[in-house]
């Protein structure tokens, strides 16, 4: 089934490479107007240039650090100033640090950084955009997690934090949004 993004705006976090880049390109090919966000601005600029060649429209590409509430606020304000609305939020920004077995972890700071990025970042973006997704009458939230959570390996903590971002949030977010016309896709 082909989707049409004609006249719709999508935000993609973590859009500078990998799944975020591929998602942004697919959305551009489907006709969405794009707001891209990532920490690595140089790579993000390259992705934005590629998308402009594909779609003919220059996406909004801005630095975004989802661990910083003020940066999230500024980013969303800039998106709304440019587009006036948002229909899709793709929460893709994330990190996988601390791959040592739990009994060999020397630095708990990796855990905190992953929680701040993978869980709190998703919550910050979602909280800030839910009212706009609902107002669009057809908003979608797409939370990207890791398939590593389905396959055990030594870095149990890394897996748990990466996937904590998605599974426990589906039901409460969905219940909160569904009655208003927004959808949480997972």
CORZI-V426545 format. One record per residue. N is the residue number from 1. SS is DSSP state (alpha for helix, beta for strand, coil for the rest). PHI is phi in degrees with one decimal (none if undefined). BURIAL is b if it has 16 or more other ideal C-beta (glycine too) atoms within 10 Angstrom, else e. Layout:
n	ss	phi	burial
N	SS	PHI	BURIAL
N	SS	PHI	BURIAL
This chain:
n	ss	phi	burial
1	coil	none	e
2	coil	-84.3	e
3	coil	-104.9	e
4	coil	-118.8	e
5	coil	-103.0	b
6	coil	-53.4	e
7	coil	80.1	e
8	coil	-110.8	b
9	beta	-116.2	b
10	beta	-124.6	b
11	beta	-104.5	b
12	beta	-126.1	b
13	beta	-89.1	b
14	coil	62.6	b
15	coil	-88.2	b
16	coil	-82.1	b
17	coil	-167.9	e
18	alpha	58.6	e
19	alpha	-61.1	e
20	alpha	-62.8	b
21	alpha	-63.2	b
22	alpha	-62.1	e
23	alpha	-64.6	b
24	alpha	-60.8	b
25	alpha	-64.4	b
26	alpha	-62.6	e
27	alpha	-66.3	b
28	alpha	-62.9	b
29	alpha	-63.7	e
30	coil	-85.4	e
31	coil	98.5	e
32	coil	-71.7	b
33	beta	-86.1	b
34	beta	-119.3	b
35	beta	-119.3	b
36	beta	-107.3	b
37	beta	-140.3	b
38	beta	-170.2	b
39	coil	-76.6	b
40	coil	-87.0	e
41	alpha	-64.6	e
42	alpha	-63.4	e
43	alpha	-65.9	e
44	alpha	-61.6	b
45	alpha	-62.9	e
46	alpha	-66.2	e
47	alpha	-63.6	b
48	alpha	-61.1	b
49	alpha	-65.0	e
50	alpha	-62.4	e
51	alpha	-65.3	b
52	alpha	-62.8	e
53	alpha	-64.8	e
54	alpha	-73.2	e
55	alpha	-99.2	b
56	coil	83.7	e
57	coil	-121.2	e
58	coil	-78.4	e
59	coil	-74.2	b
60	beta	-78.7	b
61	beta	-123.5	b
62	beta	-129.9	b
63	beta	-59.3	e
64	coil	-144.3	b
65	coil	-115.1	b
66	coil	-69.2	b
67	coil	-81.7	b
68	coil	-115.9	e
69	alpha	-56.2	e
70	alpha	-63.8	e
71	alpha	-66.6	b
72	alpha	-61.0	b
73	alpha	-59.1	e
74	alpha	-63.1	e
75	alpha	-58.7	b
76	alpha	-63.2	b
77	alpha	-59.1	e
78	alpha	-65.1	e
79	alpha	-62.4	b
80	alpha	-66.4	b
81	alpha	-64.6	e
82	alpha	-76.0	e
83	alpha	-107.0	b
84	coil	81.0	e
85	coil	-159.0	b
86	coil	-142.7	b
87	coil	-109.6	b
88	beta	-137.0	b
89	beta	-118.3	b
90	beta	-107.1	b
91	beta	-83.8	b
92	coil	-115.2	b
93	coil	-56.3	b
94	coil	-172.9	b
95	coil	-136.0	b
96	coil	-128.3	b
97	coil	-115.3	b
98	coil	62.6	b
99	coil	-87.3	e
100	coil	-74.0	e
101	coil	-56.2	e
102	alpha	-56.2	e
103	alpha	-79.1	e
104	alpha	-114.5	e
105	coil	-68.7	e
106	coil	-101.7	e
107	coil	-132.5	e
108	coil	-71.7	e
109	alpha	-60.7	e
110	alpha	-61.2	b
111	alpha	-61.1	b
112	alpha	-63.3	e
113	alpha	-62.4	b
114	alpha	-68.1	b
115	alpha	-63.2	b
116	alpha	-61.3	b
117	alpha	-84.1	b
118	alpha	-73.8	b
119	alpha	-102.2	b
120	alpha	-65.3	b
121	alpha	-61.9	b
122	alpha	-60.0	b
123	alpha	-65.0	e
124	alpha	-60.5	b
125	alpha	-63.6	b
126	alpha	-63.9	b
127	alpha	-57.4	e
128	alpha	-71.1	b
129	alpha	-101.6	b
130	alpha	-52.3	b
131	alpha	-58.9	e
132	alpha	-76.4	b
133	alpha	-66.1	b
134	alpha	-64.8	b
135	alpha	-62.3	e
136	coil	-69.7	b
137	coil	78.9	e
138	coil	-153.7	e
139	coil	-70.2	b
140	beta	-131.1	b
141	beta	-117.7	b
142	beta	-118.0	b
143	beta	-102.0	b
144	coil	-92.8	b
145	coil	-120.8	b
146	coil	-106.0	b
147	alpha	-72.2	e
148	alpha	-60.8	e
149	alpha	-68.0	b
150	alpha	-96.7	e
151	coil	-132.3	e
152	coil	-74.3	e
153	coil	-149.0	e
154	coil	-59.2	e
155	coil	-84.6	b
156	alpha	-56.9	e
157	alpha	-65.2	b
158	alpha	-58.8	b
159	alpha	-63.1	b
160	alpha	-60.6	e
161	alpha	-69.2	b
162	alpha	-62.3	b
163	alpha	-92.6	b
164	alpha	-58.5	b
165	coil	-62.4	b
166	coil	-111.8	b
167	alpha	-55.1	e
168	alpha	-68.0	e
169	alpha	-91.6	b
170	alpha	-60.0	e
171	alpha	-65.8	e
172	alpha	-65.3	e
173	alpha	-66.2	b
174	alpha	-59.9	b
175	alpha	-62.1	e
176	alpha	-68.1	e
177	alpha	-97.1	b
178	alpha	-58.3	e
179	coil	-64.0	e
180	coil	-99.1	e
181	coil	101.8	e
182	coil	-85.3	b
183	beta	-128.8	e
184	beta	-103.8	b
185	beta	-99.9	e
186	coil	-141.8	e
